[in-house]
Amino acid sequence: MPTHARIIWMVLIAGAALATGCNEREKAEIAALRDQKDRLQMQNKAYRDEISELQTMNSNLQADLQARDAELLAKQQRIAELEEPATQPAQDTGTEAGWQRTTIGDKVTVGSDVLFSSGKASLTAAGKRTLDRIATALRGRYAGMPVRVYGYTDSDPIVKSKKFWADNLDLSANRAMAVTRYLREKGIPAEDIETIAMGATHFVAGNSSTSGKSQNRRVEIFAVRSGSSLPPSP
């Protein structure tokens, strides 16, 4: 074989060998990349599974929290119910319907939410209608008996109506006076009525609930029997 032919043949053989080597390296690199991809996919799946598990745990915790909140609310309502004073039904003892017999006389309680708007001491239309019925009883069954009007508030401090009232005592005083003035307009002699401000004292229910606070905001009107002292603390 001529020399130049041998040279060409050797170049072709070397090229083929080089190409084969390059192919092997590329195959090895591709295999390594595929292996990395598989590992990353496995890691991603593990992360997704962990996230799904955490989301399930979070949902369970939220449901448990809601259940506990509902249970707490039910217990608070039950506490408020138990703290409510037992209402003594009117018996055949000469007590006016809707009034309660006490050691010093008969008493009727009216919620301040009926008599007044929030933070106000001006009687509402509903409040006046209620006092009309009370005045009728005072002029009738309880005619001539001393009358005492007590004003009470809940324990919340005066905030929104601070420009009108210095404190709860001030608010309770003005509300009790508004009731007294109206009863006087309805024919109850001024000299027969005493007006007392109690403020945030003598609670009849807890102040931790809306229901309890509503019960504490009240006006109590006593028809006092002769010789009786001031009403005892509730």
ABEGO torsion letter per residue (X at the ends): XBAAAAAAAAAAAAAAAAAAAAAAAAAAAAAAAAAAAAAAAAAAAAAAAAAAAAAAAAAAAAAAAAAAAAAAAAAAAAAAAAABBBBBBBBBAGBBBGBBBBAAEBBBBBBAAAABBBGBABBBAAAAAAAAAAAAAAABAABGBBBBBBBBBBABBBAAAAAABABAAAAAAAAAAAAAAAAAAAGBBAAABBBBBAEBBGBABBAABAAAAAAABBBBBBBBBBGBBBBBBX
